[in-house]
Amino acid sequence: MQGHEAACLAGAQNLLRQGAIGAIQVEIITAPFYAKPGSFLDVERHLIPLGWRLATLFDVFPDLGAPLFQLDAIYLPPGNPGQDAQDD
């Protein structure tokens, strides 16, 4: 679904609210490699209002001499162990 993360998350709003999804892994390619580069804003616009939080980043690939090329992110739902401590 490269470049369509926001549409996928918008379509999954009920599942996200119901707690039917335990975690989300997103690959965000920020470079103009595809017609529509990904963005954290597109992803977080759908997850943060529902209480989901960024847990970790990995496979971070910088493009030396240029902006970040891509990375992967894991988001966890509200009520996940450790999240309450982070919110204090």
Protein Blocks (a to p, Z undefined) as FASTA:
>chain_A
ZZilmmmmmmmmmmmmnopafbdcddddfbfkbfbdcdfklmmmmmmmnopacfbdchia
cdehiacfbdcdddddehiahklmmmZZ
